[in-house]
């Protein structure tokens, strides 16, 4: 599972989020690094934001957990920021 840049962490986010939203082509994931932590910023179409956040933030929390576990498996640390 590899994204265009070959980053498996980014690919996990993109695949899962695109499956959840109504407008998968509007999903944008950018990445950077800060203090040894890979930082991923997620943007979606405005109407899809509620699907990403979920009830009481449960979907967002699950995405962050999935990213953290995948990163740990690859010997890295990662954080997901959801931008509106």
N, C-alpha and C positions, 0 to 999 in steps of 0.2 A: 504494500500500500504506500505509494509515493506520490507526492504532489509534484508540480512542475519543477520546483527547486530541489526535490529529492528529500525533503524533510518529512519523516514519518509522523512527527507530532502535528505538523500543520495539516497533513493529509487526514489524520483522525478527526480533527476539528471540522475540516471542510466536508468530509463525507457525512458525518453525523448531522451537522447543521443543515446541509442541503436536503437531507431526507426529512427534516422537520418543517421546513418553511414552504410557503406557497410560491415564492419567487427565488428559486435556487441560483439563478444567474446573477442575482444582486448580492450574493454572499461574497464578502471580501475579508480576507485574513492577511494581516501584515505582521511581520515579526521583527523583533529587535532583541538586543541583549543588554541586560543591566545587572551589574554585580554578579555575574555568573549564572543569572537566571534568564532563560529564554522567555521573552514577553510576547504574547500573541494578542493582537487587537482584532476583535470581530465586529464587523458591520453588516447589517442586513437591510432589506427594504423596511421602511417605517412600519408598515402593516404587519410585518413578521416578527417584530421585536417581542411582542407578548408571547409568541410561541417559543422563543428562545429563553425568555425569563421563566415562564411557567408559573403555575400557581404557587404563591408564596416563595418564589425563587427556586423551586425544586429542580427544574430543568437546568437552569444556569449552574446550580450547585453540582448536579450530576455531570455536566460538561466539564466543569473545573476538576472534579474528582477523576474523571476519565483521562483528562490531560495529565494530571499529576501522576497517576499510576503508569501511564504510557511513558512519560518522561523518566520516571524512576527505573522502569524496565530498560531504558536506554542509557542509564547512568547519568541522567541530567535532571535539572530542576526547571519547571516551567510554570507560567502564570497566564491566565486568560482574563483579559479585560473586554467587557462587552460595551461597545460604544453605541450611543443613539444619535 
